Amino acid sequence: MEKIYSEEPTVCRIAKARPETVKFLLGYSKSLNVINYNNMQFDNVLN
């Protein structure tokens, strides 16, 4: 156990997203509508 936790963590890589992925996520977030009513939450995706 000592050997496992005494090592320094490796450097993590930065993830790169394709423009299509970013466009899809932005479009989805623009179409998402969240309504809170009497301690209930309704999520609607507006097409």
MIKEGU-229818 format. One record per residue (C-alpha): y, x, z; residue in one letter; residue number from 1. Coordinates in steps of 0.5 Angstrom, whole numbers. Each point is the difference from the previous one (the first is absolute). Layout:
! MIKEGU-229818
REC      y      x      z  code  pos
REC      Y      X      Z     a  NUM
...
***
This chain:
! MIKEGU-229818
REC      y      x      z  code  pos
REC      0      0      0     m    1
REC      5      6      2     e    2
REC     -1      2     -8     k    3
REC      2     -6     -3     i    4
REC      6     -2      4     y    5
REC      3      7      0     s    6
REC      1      1     -7     e    7
REC      6     -2     -3     e    8
REC      0     -6     -5     p    9
REC      1      1     -7     t   10
REC      6     -1     -4     v   11
REC      0     -7     -3     c   12
REC      2     -2     -7     r   13
REC      5     -5     -2     i   14
REC     -3     -5     -4     a   15
REC      3     -2     -6     k   16
REC      1     -7     -3     a   17
REC      0     -2     -7     r   18
REC      6     -4     -3     p   19
REC     -5     -6     -1     e   20
REC     -2      0      7     t   21
REC      7      0      3     v   22
REC      2     -5     -5     k   23
REC     -6     -5      2     f   24
REC      2      1      7     l   25
REC      7     -1     -1     l   26
REC     -1     -6     -4     g   27
REC     -5     -3      5     y   28
REC      5      1      6     s   29
REC      5     -4     -4     k   30
REC     -4     -6     -1     s   31
REC     -3      0      7     l   32
REC      3     -5      5     n   33
REC     -1     -1      7     v   34
REC      2     -6      4     i   35
REC     -1      0      8     n   36
REC      0     -7      2     y   37
REC     -2     -2      8     n   38
REC     -4      6      1     n   39
REC     -3      0     -6     m   40
REC      1      5     -6     q   41
REC     -1     -3     -7     f   42
REC     -1      6     -6     d   43
REC      2     -3     -7     n   44
REC     -1      4     -6     v   45
REC      5     -3     -5     l   46
REC     -2      1     -8     n   47
***
